[in-house]
Amino acid sequence: MARKKRTNPLLLAARTYLRLHAPDLQAAPLRLRMLDGPPGSPSCAVAAETCQADICPNGVPAAVAESGQCPVRDCPLRCSVRLLLDRRGQVLQDTRSSVHWS
């Protein structure tokens, strides 16, 4: 019998931070990206975004926009946050914008 897949602790820390500080984005899918840098610098970036439009003026299907794969780089209808975390899961920076973080 296969073991259950373990959730990355950095994703758990990001989800907890969003639940406390950005409840409008707590259900958004998270994208984790590991960073390379000197000791003491952020070790990962976590991005979450939601689209607030029912019908996209740019012609992007709703399923694509909800999955976080919207090809439009900067859209005023998007609400996004990028968290920079250290290795222990502490949030070092919280950036909110309408930009698609890739």
Phi, psi and omega in degrees: 000133183285146176281156177290142179289132182273135179283139179300129181297334177290325176292323176296319178296319179294318180297320178295317179299316180295321179298324181276322189249343180216069184300337179289343180248007185293336179264358182289148176294143181257142175241121182258134178226122179282140181247156179243127181191179181290164177302140181093348179270165178301139180258344177207158175239133177240128180241142175222142179209151174226152177254133184261008183260139173281318177237120184284129177289345179266000177081016179277129179299148183299323180296323179289317181294320181290334181277356180084017182250025181296130181282350180281122186292313182228116183228130181292347179272353182266141173242116182227157177220142176236124180251132172257124184240150173271183184295336181272354180095010177281133179281120180267330181208143179233115181242119176254139180195192176248014183272144173276111180277123180249000000 
